[in-house]
Amino acid sequence: MDAASLARLLALGAIWGGSFLFMRVAAPAIGALPTTFGRVAFAAAGLGALVLALRLPFDFRGRLRAALALGLLNSAVPFMLFAHAAKVLPAGYSAILNSTVPPMAVVIGAAFFGERTTPAKVAGVLLGLAGVFVLTQRGPVELTAPVVLGIAACLGAAACYATAGFLARRWVMHRGVDDRLLALGSLLGATVALAPLFLWQWAGPGIDWGHASPAVWLSIASLGLVCSALAFVLYFKLLADVGPMKTMTVAFLLPVFGVFWGWLLLDELLSLAHLKGGALIALSLWLVLRPGTARPA
């Protein structure tokens, strides 16, 4: 990985690590759906303005529908799941659970995409599960039913990200489409998919805008413009330059930044479970992502 790609990877880790902080501020105040819709809408608007300002040709090389569909798996559904989890889980918890994406990719790739695996990768998957168990059983958060659902939501989001990486490579990568256009198409797809649900909640059950303080609006704007629009440009550029597996090493950085931002700005508690569970998941990632000779699954 060259210096430019490494810099993008570090920036992506810091940005996505901060996204859990912003969701932790916004989602408990106004709910998961308004937070998620605001995020993708801000992101699509920001990227759309960038594409217009740069006068990029709106040429998806016939992959527009694929990019829109990809937005369901790499934006709409995982963003919603993480926003739901943010109502009950500390930001650091969600960041650590998000780092299970590479082990998820091993299972999903072998089961559905014909990817080859190795004993080391299988061991990595098992260690990742052990890390999640340690974190949930020994952490500072009491294991209530809402917390269990929040953990399940984070793991479901990780599975979405893992699947989206394979589909992005199959559907839209290496087609000569500009990375910024791919990111815009993905976010437009997520916005269109979530708009009916958002309007239904607004007109039906209603949204408690009374709790939308300036900090909440700033968090939603940051989620959209920084943690989605800017981050997706970096993400698709990395996918194109270094491939899905190396791009997924950003998962090493998310727990570090997520726990750090939560401790620094939200006064979240740190515990030995963060260290033990995070260490097991880090070892899991190393086993999954290290180079080696693959054997048939």
N, C-alpha and C positions, 0 to 999 in steps of 0.2 A: 504494500500500500504506500503510495507516494505521499509527500508532505501535504499537498493540497487536499487529498482525500482524507488523510488523518485529521487535518484541521476541521474539515466538514463533519467528520464523525464525532469529534469532541464537542463541536458547537451543537450538533443534533442531540447529543446526550444531555447537555446542559439545558437546552430548550425543552425537550420532552420531559426531562426530570422536573422542570418547573411547571409543566402542565398539570401535574397532580396537585400542586399547591393551589393553582387557580381554580381547579374544579372543586377542591375542598372548601374554597371561599364561596363559590357561586351556587353549586348544586344544593347544599342544605338550605340556602336562602330562598331560591325560586323554583327548585325542582330539577330533575335530570333532563327532561325533554326541552324546556326553554334554554337551559344551559347549552345543550348539545346543538340545538337549532341555531342559537346565536353564534356558537363557535363556527359552524360550517358556513353560515351566511356571511359573517364577517370575513372568513377566510376566502370564500369565493369572490366576494366583492373586492377584497384587497388584491388578489391575484388577477382578477379581471382588469382592474385599473392598471396593474403592472404590464399585462400583456398589451393593452391599448397604448400605454405610454411608450413602450418599446417598439410598437408597430410590428409585433410578431405576426407572421401570416397564420391565419386560423386554419391550419392544415393538419388534420389528425391522421392523414394517410389511410383513411377508411377505418380507423380504430376508435372513433368517437363513442359509439355505443358501448364498446368494450371498456373504455375509460370511465364512462358514466356508471356502468354496472359495477366496476371495481370499487367505486365510491361507497357501495353498500358495505363491503367487507373490510376496507381499510379506513373508513371514516365513520359512516352513519352508525352501524351496529356497535363497533368497539367503543366509540366515543360515548354512546348512550350507556353502555354497560359500565364504563369507568365512572361516568357521572353519577350513575345510580350507586355505585360502590362508595363514591366520595361522600355520600350522605352519612355513612356509618364508619368508614375506615379512615385512619390517618393517611396522609399523603405518602409517607414512607412505606406503609404496608402495600398500597397499590403499586408503587414503583417497584418494590421487590417482586411482587406477584407478576408484574408485567415482564420481568426478566425471564419468565418461563417460556417466552416465545421460541427460542431455538430448540429446546427439548420438544415443544409441541410440534415444531417443524419436522423433527425426526419422525415422529409418529405419523403425522399427516402425510408427509412426503412418501413414506414407505407404504402406507395404506392406500393412498389415492393417486399418487403421481409417479409411481414406479421408481422412486429414489432408492439408491443403495444405502445400506447401513453397515455398521461395524459393532462388535461387542462393546467397544469403548463408548459408542453413542447410546447403546442400550443402557449401559451403566450410567451414563449421563442423565438419561431420562429418569431412572430410578432415584438418583441422587437429587434431581430437581424436585421430585415428589416428596422426598424426605425433607428437603429444605422448606417446602410449603408446610409440611406437617409440623416441623419444629416451630416455625413462625406462628402458626395458628394456635398451637397448644401451649406455647411458653411465652407468648408475647404479652405486652401490657394491656391489650384489649380483651375484654371478657368475651368468651365464645358464645354469644347469644344467637338466636335464629336470624335476626337481621344481619349480623356480622357474617354468619355462614353464607347467606345469600350474597352479601357483598363480595366475599372471597370467590364464590362461584362465578359472579359476574366478571371479576378480574380475569379468572382463568378462561372464561368464555371469550373475552376480548382478546386474550393472548392467542387463542386458537384462531380467531378471525384474522389477526395480523399474520400468523404463520401461513394460513391458507392464501391470503392475499398476495404474499410474496411469490408463491408459486404461480398464481394466476397472472400476476403482473408480468412475470417472465414469459409466460405462454401467450398471453393475449396482446400485450402492447409494447414490451421492451424490444429493442433492436429493430424497430420499424422506421427509424429516422425521425421520430416525432420529438419535438422539443420538450425537455424535461418540465418546463414551466407550463406548457400546454397539457401535459399528462396530469400534473398536479391540479390544474384548473378543472379539467374534465372530471377528475375524481371528486373534487369538492362540489362541483355543480350537481353531479349525480346524487351525492349525499344530501344536498340542500333540497333538491326536488323530491327525494324520497321522504324526508322528514317534514316537509311543509304541510301536507294534509294533517298529520298527527298534531303538529303545533297549532294549526288553525282550529282543529277540533277541541283541543284543550283550552284554547283561548276563548272560544265561543261556548264551550260546554262547562266542564268543571271549573274553568277559570284559572288564572295564574296570579299568585300573590305578588304583584309588583310592589306592594308596600315594603317588602324586605329587600328590594333592589337598591341598595345603597350605592354610592359612588364606587366603593371598593368592589362590589359585585359587577357593575358595568365595566370597570377597568379590567377585572379578571376575565370577563367574557370576551372583551376586545383583544386582550392579550392572548387568550386561547385561540382566537380566530386568526389574527394578523401575524402573531409570532409563532405560536406552538402548532399551527396548522399550515398557513400560507407559506411562510418562510421555511418551516421545517420540511414541508413536502417537497419544495424545490431542492433542498439539500438531500432528502431521502431518494428521490428519483434520480438525481445526479449520481449518488453513490451506487444505486442499483445498476445504472448503466456502466459505471466505471469499474466497479470491483465485484459485482455480482451479489446475489441474495444472501449467501452465507456470510460473507465478510461484512456486508451491511448490517446483518443481525448482531454483530459484535457490539453494536450500540447498546444492546441489552446489558452488557457489563457495566455501562456507565449510569444507566437509569437509577438503579438502587442508590448509588453513591450520591447523585445529585438530588434525587427525590427525598431521601432521608435528610440530607443536609439542608435543603430549602425548607422542609417541614420543621426541622429543629430550629433553624435560624429565624424564620419569619412567623411560624404558627405556634412556637413553644411546644412542639410535640415531644413526647417522652421518648428517650432511647433506652433500650434494654439489651441484655445479653442475647435475647432471642433474635434481635436484629442481626447481631454479629454471627451467631451460629447458623441461623436459617440462610442469611445472605451468603455465608461462606460455602455452605452446601450447594446453593444454587450457582455460585461463581464456579465451583469445581465442576458442576454439571455442565455449565456453559463451555468450560475449557475442554472437557471430554467431547462435547458435541461438535465444537467448531475447530478443533485442532486438525491439521492435515494428517492424512493417513491413507492406507490402502483399503479401499472399500471392498466389502464382500457382498454377495447377493443377499437381499433381504430374506 
